Amino acid sequence: MNADAEPYLQINGQRRLVGELRVNGAKNAALPCLAAALLSDDASRLRRVPHIEDVHRFLDILTILGVESEFTDDEINIRPSGVCGGAPPDDLAAALRASFLVMGPLLARTGQASCGAPGGDVIGARPLDVHLAGFQALGASVESIGGRTIAHAPNGLRGATIVLDYPSVLGTENLLLASVLASGRTRIVNAAMEPEIVCLAEMLNSMGGRISHAGHNTITIDGVERLVGADHELIPDRIEAGTLLIAAAATRGQICLRGVEPVHLESLLAKFREVGVSIRRSDDELELSLDSATSLRATNVQALPYPGFATDLQAPITALLTQAEGTSIVHERVFENRMQHLDELRKFGANIIAGGSVSAINGPVRLSGAVVRGTDIRATAALIVAALAADGESRAYGIRHLARGYADLPGQLRTLGADIEQVPRLDTLTN
């Protein structure tokens, strides 16, 4: 595809979002749960799986490792063919960050694992030190050769107390995957507490694992000799839900999201209350209703590990805060390079002053249509939020990022009344 045919989203703004949607399963739960399938010879089924590019890439990796899979509707049937082995090709490993999650299960099952440098969005340093130090604590030898990580544990893994330098989500997941078959007890101290960690632990326990206190600072794993297959449903995607709620607030909309876990969004809901956005919640629904005459208030946001405000929602809420009265301060404290959307937001007319990982957003301002480019999944979502609130037509390039993290964000927004279209259309690109 030549540069002239690069697809973009054409968005005519200031259409109020109204309607109902059911939220997809969580992208950040799907990938570690797919990796868990490597831990058993038995077939497993994952339900409520989102159709996103990262899931399909991970399935490609599993195929190379000897796993058969079938993705129908929102279910994946996974059939390992004996003890899986091998390593992801470097190009597939570099395509997504979660490729490194094969290391834990392969090391636990076969005593050896290898993976090239993982890829993903360029949003800051995400070193593998937590993973590697954890594998070594479990008794594995680890070395790096030509950018490839190679680990060996010919005598199996042994339980240990592992103190993480920081609460890495992927690091916690990889160590859960490795230690569930280790001999003895493992304690992961300073573990990540995200709901996706709990979802993985619940799947591993349904396979016969013995994991307790997932979702807390310290997780305990009593190793077992063998795991069986599982039938497991993913949790709803809190980042997708949050993005849709923020988009609705930016357009003074009225939407109802079904099949959500409100408790997973407490930090966002607290910020909505501060800003002046009304949210009605029930066990599995969130309803946002905002009158066009309502004035939004400035607030301060710090992106932190869960249960703090999600770093994946930092860029989208920054777009919303351009419509709030006063000066809002946003501080990104997870990734140091996650402010790349600010220059693009300024093209809409946003009044933003930034320094390092902190930005000051002065509002409200009247946004005008602009031509912008997203640099990662969530930055692209933020530009869409701004375009929905802007007066006139916008073009958002870099939309390939969206397919990695959202099943169909433009389609969901159209369902809610947004005037948004991919140009050239997808069918034009594939013919």
N, C-alpha and C positions, 0 to 999 in steps of 0.2 A: 504494500500500500504506500503510495507516494505521499509527500507532505501535504499536497493540496487536498488529499482525500482524508486527512486526519479527522476523525469524528469529533464533534463537540456537542454540547447541550445548548440549545436555543431556548431561552427562558424569558417570557414576558411576565414582568413582576406585578406586584400589588393585587394578586388574586387571593382572596381569603380561603384558607384551607378549611374544609368542612367535610366530615364524614367519619366512617369507622374502618379500622384495619385490624387484622390479627398479625401480631409480631412473629417473625421467623425465629427459628432456633439460633443459638449463639454461635457465631463464627469462632470465638475464642474458646469455646468448649468443644466444638466439633473436632478440631485438629488433635488435641491430646487424647480425646476418646478414640479417635481412629488409631492413634499410636498404640493405645492399650490393646487393640485387637492382636498385636504381634505377640502378646504374652500367653496366648493359648492356642492349642491345636484345634479347638472347637470353633464352630461358626458363631458369629455375633450379629446382632441387628441394632443399628442406630436409627432412631426416629427423630423427626423434626429437624432434619439436617438442611441447612440453607444451601441453595445452588449458587455458590460463589467460586471464583477462580481458585482461591487458595485450597478449597476442599478438593477440587478436581486435580490440582497439582499434587496434593498429598496422596490421593488415590493412585496417581501415576507412580509415585515413589513406592507405595505398598505393592503395586503390581511387579515392579522390578525386584522387590524383596521376596516375592513368592506368594503374594496374597491375591486371591481372586475377589472381585467385588462387583456388585450390581446396584446402581443408583436409580431408583424408580420413585417418581414423585418426590417425597421428602424423606425417604427411607433408604438406607444403605445396608445391604446384606454382605457380610464380610466372611470369606471362607479361606483361612490359612491352609496351605498345602504342606503339612509337616512343619518341622522347625524351620522357620524362615532365616535367611542369612543374606549376606552381601552388603552393599553400600549404595546410597543414592548417587546417581551421576552428578558431577559437579554443577552442571547447568541447572538441574532440578533443585539441588540443595541451595543454590544461589537465588532461586526464584522466590523463596519464602523463608521467613525466620523460623517457622515451626518445623522445618525439615530436620533440625537438630534433635527433635523429640524422638527420633528413631534410636538414638544412642542408648537411652536408658533401657528400653525393652530388649533390644538386641544383646546388650551386655548381660542382662539378667538371664536371657534364654540360652544364648550360645557361648557366653564367655568372651565374646569379642564384638567390637563395634567400630565402625569407621564412618566419618561424614566430612564432606568438604565444608568450607565456610558458608554459613547460612546467610541468606539475603534478607529481603523485606524493605520496608520504608526507611529512607534515610532521615531519621528523626533524632539521631544522637547515638552516643556510644552505648552499645548493649553487649558488653564483654561476656565471654563464656566462662569466666573464672569460677562463678558459683557452681556451674554444672561440673566442671573438671575437678574442683576441690572436693565436691561431694562424691564423685565417683572414686576418687583416691581414698577418701575416708571409708568408703565401703570395701576397700581392698583391691581396687583395680589399679593397674599401671596405665598411665596416660602420657602420650607424647604427641607432638605436632610435627608433621613432616610435609613440607611444601604447601602449607595452608590447610592440610587435612588433619583432623583429629582422629587418633587411633587409640583405642582403649582395649586392654586385655584383663580378663579375670579367669584364668584357666581352672582355678579351684573354686569358683563361685564367689558371690558377694557375701559379705558378712555385715550384720547390723552394726550401726555405730551412731554416735551422737554427732550431728552435723549442724554447725552454727553458720548460717548464711551471713555474708558480709552485708547484704541488703536483701529485702524481700522480693527477689526476682520471681515473676510469675512462671516463666518457662523453666527457670532453674528448679523451682519447687515441683513443678509437674514432672520434669525429667527424673528427679530424685525419687518421687513417688513411684514412677514407672520402674525404676531400677530396684528399689528396696522392697517392693511388695513380694518378690521371690527370694530375697536375701535371707540367709539363716540368722535367726535371732531378732532382736528388737532394734529398730532405728528410730531416732528422734530427730526431726527437722526443726531447729530452733530459728526464730526470726523468719518463719515461713510466710509466703504471700497468703493473703486471706480472701482473695477474690472469689466470687460465687462460682467461677469456672473451675477453681481448684476443688471446691466441694463437689461439683458435678462429676469431675474425674474420679474423685475418691469414692463417690457412690457407685459409679460404674465398676471400679476395681473391687469394691466390696461385694457387688452382685455377682462378680466372677469368682468369689471365694476369698478375696483379700481380707485382711484384718487391719483396717486403718481407722483410727479414732482421732477426733478433734480437728478434722479438716475444717478450715474456715477460722481457725484460731492461730495464735502466734506460734504455738508449738504443736506439731503433728506427730503422732506415734504410729509406727507401722510394725506389726508383728509378722515376720515373714512366713509364707506358706510354701509348700513344695510344688503346688500345681494350681493353675487357674482354669476355670471352665468358661464357656461362652456366656454372653450376656444379651439381654434385650433391654435397651436403655434409651430413654428419651432425654434429649438435650434441654437445658433450661432456655427460656426466652432470651433473645439478644438485648441486653440492657442498653447497649450503645446505639443500636438501631432505634429502639424505643425513644431514647433520649434525643436523638437527632430529629425524629419526627415531631416530638413535642416542642423542641426548640424552633423548628420550622413553622409549626402552627402558631407559636407565640409571636414570631417575627411578622406573621401576616395577620395578626389579630384574629386567629381562627377559632374553630370549635371542633375538636376531634375526640374520638374515643378509641383507645388502643386496648384490644382484647388479648388475653393469653399472656399477660405480663406478670412480673414479680415486683410489685411496688417497693418491697423492702430492699431490692437491689439498687434502687434509684433514690434512696433517701437523701444523698448529698445533693443531687440535682433538684429534687422537690423542695429542699430547704432553700436553695438559691431562688427558685421560682417564687416562694413565699416572700423572700426579701425584695425581689424585683417587682412584685405585685401581680403575679400570674396566678389565677385560681385553678387549682387541681382538685378534682374529686376522685377519691380512690376507693376501691373495694378489693376483695381478695385477689382478683386477677384482671382488674381493669383500671385504667387511668383515663380520666376525661378532663381535657383542657378546654376552658371557655374564656375568651377574652373579648371584651367589648371594644369596638374601634375607638371609642373615646377614652379608654383607660390609659393613663400615663404610666409608663414603666419607670422604676427607680433604679439608680445606679447601685452597684454592689461590688464587693471584692471576692475574687475567686482564687483559690490555690489548688492547683492540680497535684494530687498526692496519691500514694498507693491506697487501695481499698481498705477501709470504708470511706476514705476521703474522696474528693471530687475527682471523677475519672479523667485521666489525661486525654483519653480519646474523645471527650466532649469539650475539651478546652477550646479548640478552634471554633466549633459551631456556636458555643455560647458567647464567644467574643463577637461574632457577627450579630447576635441578638442584642448585645450590650451597646451597639452603636445606636440603638433606638431608645436607650434608657436616659433619663434626665439626670445630668450630673457626670461625675468622673468615676468610672469603674476601674479597678486595678485587677489585672490578671497576672498571676505568678505561676509559671510552669516549673514544677519542682521534681519532675520525673525524668524528662528528656531535655537535654540542653539545646537541641536544634529543632524545636517544635514551634517556632514562630514564623515559619516561612510564608504563612498565609497573610501576614499583616500588610506587606507591600501590595498584594493583590486586593485586599479589602479597601485600601486607600484609593484604588482606581474607581471604586463606587462612590467615593467622596467621604469615606470614613475618616474621622479625626482621631488618629492613634499616634501616640508617642511611645516609642519602645527603646529599651536598653537591656541587652542581655536576655534574660529569661522573664523579664517583667514588662508589661505593657499597660499604658493608661489610655482608656477609651473615653473620649469626651462626646456626650450626646445630649439630646437626640440630634441626629443629622438626617437630612433627606437624601437617601441614596439614589443614584441614577445608574441606569444600565451601563455595563462596561464589558470589555473583552478581557478575560482573565484566564489564568492557567493554574490548575492544582498540581501540587508537588508530592502529595501522599494521600492516603485514603481519607483521613479526617479533615485535612486542609481543603480538599476538593468538596467535601460535604459542607464546610463552612462557606465556601464561595457560592454554593447553591442556595444556602439560607439567605445570604446577602442579596443574591439575584431575585429571589422570591419576594423580598421586601422592597426591592428597588423599583423606581419609576422608569418604565421603558424596557427595552429589549437588551438582554445580556447574552454573551457567548462564553461558555466555560469549556476550556480545553483541558487536556490531561485526564480525561474521564476514564481512561483505562484503569486508573487507581480504584475507582468506585467498585468495579467488578470483583476486586479482591476482598472487599469487606462488606458489601451490601448486596443482597440477592437481586434487588431491582428497585433501588431508591427512586429513580425517575418515574417508574411505573406506579409505585406507591403514591408519589406526590400527585401524579395525574388522577389517580383514583379519588384523591381528596380535593381535586379541582384546580390543581396547578396547570398553567400553560407551559409545558416543558416537552421538548422533543429532541431526539438525537438526530443530528445531521452530519454526514449522510446517515440514512437509516441503516439499522443493522442488516436488513435483508439486502440492501444495496451493496454492502461491504462483502457479503458472503456469496453473492451471485457471480 
